[in-house]
Amino acid sequence: MARRIVLAVLALVAVLLGVVAVPLGLITTSQDRRDFRDETVTSARNVANVSEELLDDRFTGPALNRLVAKLSRAGDRVSVYNAAGNQVAGTAAKPPLSSAQLAGALAGGREATYSADDWLIVITPVLHDVGTGKVGTVVLARPTADVDREAGVLWAVIAVVVTAGLLAAALIAVALARWVSRPLSELEAAAQALGDGQLSTRSPAGRGPSEIRRLAANFNLMAARLEALVRGHQATMADVSHQLRTPLAALRLRLDLLAQDSDEAAAAELAGAQEEIARLSRLVNGLLAIARAENTDTPQVDLRVDQVIQTRVAAWRPAADERSVGLAVHVEPASARMGEGHLEQILDNLIANALDVLPGGGTIEIFAVPADSMIRIVVADDGPGMTEQQQRVAFRRFATSNGGGTGLGLAIVDRLTAASGGTAALSDTPGGGLTVTIELPRARTERPVRRAAHLYGSHAAGDQLGTR
């Protein structure tokens, strides 16, 4: 924005200076040349008037000699011709006229002007004082060097004034742009930091125009309220975690003690109660995980997606081998920006869900590749999959297609992805199964590039990656 402000101000000032300075220079230069021409014509007429006494009355013409000498000292060249075409007076240097031009001048009876190189030449007929006809001709040549030099000086002054005006405008524009853009940049940085989870971030509210100051003040008010809400949410989450987990652990311990001294029928009932307590514990843990995912106070960091995927796959591979499930990885070096620890939880939930539904001999494939400004992660399996109705509600809490599950795994995935500024989507794997596509913002240090879909080989999930 600062650059646009500077360019706009400079363009406006340049147009104004151009509209004023250029016409002024043209008008002044034209007027100076017109005055120069008029003065030259007047001098030629004066010489013609004085020459009339010499040519018509046969006087010796001392006045003409003095006038010619004066013009000669000023750099002019003068020649006075009689009616027969003979020069009767003038300077030593003749006017720069060609023979043809001189013959035409002597033959003509009207006043005329010529421009020859650096000279202005005026030809004036000498007329009898009673109007009986032409008695001679005066040719006066005046150098145009002085008027050209004055015009050059004038344009140089105009150029200096325009340059100084543009420099002054540039300084003012830069100061104005900084005055406006610097608080906006600070506000943008504060908004980015707030979005990254730094809830204590505030924007300076005492700089820039009044509108920006009000905007910064409103932003700070919003940030303060958001911080208070999140801090309260965190305190509530901690209290709930403590108040629920402690009695559940105590209840499980009491049931274990009762089971030791119970008969077979009672032990079976107690075992069922313990399973329900374990399920309740998983629900509590899942709800707390969702609450943490929705908590915006998680710092955003740049992390290597390929390395995290390789680490989590290595951790889950023993469980996959135990179930005879294949676990394949196809990743490229790429970095994403997201909440710290979020990607690990996303992968753990997706792999755990897939292992829960896959029969022996099934396959889980994980892909990761840059896609424009995002990192696309695909987890595809060839299990039973989901119906369209199940896919539409799969990201809701407690929605499950597995009777033994809590219905929170995909909800956690969706909340963690959204908290990092990404998206999560479900689709069918061609040939059967479920494909989960996660898109996360790329790290700020990376530049977006387009990649071809053929990187994913012949697996059916490659088609999903190339189109989603």
C-alpha positions, 0 to 999 in steps of 0.5 A: 500500500505504501508503494501505491500511495507514493506512486499515486502522489508522484503521478498527481504532482507530475501531472500538475507540474506538467500541466503548469510548467510545460505550457508556461515554458512554451508560452514564455519561449514563444513570447521571447522569440516573438519579441526578438523578431519584433526587435529585429524588424524594428531595427531593420526599419530604423536602418531603412528610415535612416538609409532613405536620406542617403539613397534619396536625398544624396546625403553623406549619411553620418547618422546611418554610419553611426547606426550601422556601427552600433548594430555591428558592436551588438553582433548584427550584420547589416547591408544597405543596397540602392535601387540598382542593387549596389551596396552603399553601406553596411558592416564588414561581414555581410548577412548570411544570404545566398546569391539567390536569396539576395537577388530575390530580396533586392527584387522584392518590394515587401518586408520579409524574414528568414531563419538561416542556421543561427541567424534571423534575417530581416529584409526591409525595402527603403521607400521614398518618404512621399511614397513614390516607390522603392529606392533601396533595400536593407538586409539585417541579420541578427544572431539567435544565440542569445535568445536560444541561450535564454530559452535553454536557461528557462527550460533548465530552471523549469526542469530544476523546479519540476525535479525539486517539486517531484523530490519534495512530493516524494518525501511528503508521499513517503512520509504520508505512506509510512504514517498510514501504512506502518500502523496498518502493518503493525495491526496486520502483524498483531492479527497474524500473531493473534491468529497464531494463538498469541492471545496477549498480542495487542496493536499500538493504537496511538499512530496513524490517522484517526480511523486506523487508531479507532480500528486498532483500539477496536482490535485490542478490545476484541483481542482482550475479550477473546483472551478472557474467553479462551482463558476461561475455557482453559480453566473450565477444561482443566477443572472438567479434566480433573473432576471427571478423571479422578472419580473415574479412576477411583471407580475403576479401582473399586470395581477391580477390588470388588471383582477379586472377591466376587463369584463368577457371575458377579465378576462378569457383571463387574467386567462389563461395568469396567468396560463401560467405565473405560469407554466413558474414559475414552469419551472424556479424553476425546472431548478434552482433545476436541476442547484443546483443538478448539482452543486458539491458544496453541502456537503455530509452528513450521514443521516438516510434514514428511518427517512427522508422517514417517515418525507416526507410521513407524510408531503404528507399524507394529500394530498394523503388522499384528493385524496383517494390514499393509502401511505404505507411505508416499511423501515428498519433502514439504513444510506446513504451518499449524499448531504444535502437535496437531499433525501427530494427533490427526495422523494417530486418529486417522490410522487408528480409525483405519486399523479398527475397520480393516480386515487382515490383508487390508492396506493403508496408504498415506500421501503428502505433496505440496499443492499450490499454497497448501500441503495435501495429505491423503490417508486412503484405505481399502476397507468397508468405507462409509455411505454418503450419509455417514460421510456427511455427518462423520465430522460431528461429535459421537457420529460413528459407523463402528459400534465400538467407537466413540465417534470422536476421532474424525471430529478431533481431526476436523477441529485440529485441521480447522484450528490450523487454517486447513480443511478436511474432506471424506471421499470414496476410495476407488475400488472400495474404502475411505479416503480422508484428504487433509489440506494444511497451509504451507510454511511461510518460508516455502513458495507454492509450486504446482505438482503433477498427479502422476507422483502418486503412482497407480494406487487409486488414492492417487486419483483422489489426490490429483482431483481434490 
